[in-house]
Amino acid sequence: MSADMKIPVTDTGPGREAFAVTPSDSVNYSNVARALYVGSGGTVVLVTTRDTTVTFSGLVGGTILPVWHRRVNSTGTTATNLVALA
C-alpha cells in the first residue's frame, strides 16, 4: 500500500494509529482513542469522551477495551503496558 493511499475513517473500523499511554489525572491525549490495549493486567480507570470516569477491574493482559476515551487516570490504574488505538 502506498503512503499516500487514503484510508477510510469510520466509527466501527480498526484504529489507524497506536500510541503508548502514560496515565495522568489531568492531561488528556492530543486525540481521542477508540480502544485501549492492556498489556499487563490489573485495573484501568479511564475518562470517556463525555468526561465520564469508568473503572474496569480484574483485567487480564491482552485485553482490548473497545471504549472511546480521552485519558487514562493514574489514580486507581494498576494495569501497565497500555496502548491507545486511535
N, C-alpha and C positions, 0 to 999 in steps of 0.2 A: 504494500500500500504506500503510495507516495505521501510525502509530508504535507502536501497542500490539499489532500483529499478532504472534503467536508464530511464530518461525522455528525449524523443527526442527533439532536438532543431531545430526549423525551423524559417524562417523569417516571416511567417504568423501566427504562433501559438501564444497562450497566453504567457504572461510573466511568468517566473519561479520564480522571486523574486520581492519584492517591498521594497522601502525604502523612508523615509521622505526626502523631498528636502528642503535645505536651499539655497535660491537664492544667487548667487555670480557673480560678474562681471569678475572674473578671475580664479576661481577654478572649474575645470571640475570634474564630477563624476569619481569614480575609474573604472567604466564600463559604456558603453553607455546604454541608456534606449530605449525601443521600443515604449513607450507611457507615457503620463503624465495624472494623475488624478487630477482634480481641485476640491477641497473640498468646497471652498467658492469663489464665482465668482469675476470677475474683468478682468484684463489684464495680459497676460503672455508673456514675451519676452524670447524666448529660442534660443539656438545655436545648429544647426543641426550637424550631424556627418561630414558634409562637410564645417563646420565653417561658415555657413550662419546664420545670425541673423534674426529671424522671430517674428513679433508681432501679437498676437491673442487678439483682443479686444472684449469686450462685452460677455465674457464667463459667463455662469451661473454655480452655484455649481452643482457638479455631472457630469460635462463634462469630457470625456476622449479624449485627443488629441492623435491620433494614428500616432505620428511622432517620428522617430528615432532621438535622440538628446543626447548631452553630457553635457549640462548645462542649467540652468535657470538663466538669469541675474537678479540681484537685481534692477538695474536701469530700471524703467518703469514697473516692475511687481507689480501689486496691489492685485492679487489673492492670497489666502492663503490656508493653509492645503493641500499642494501639495505633491503628492506621485508619484514617478517614478516607472514604471513597466519595469523590465529588463528580 
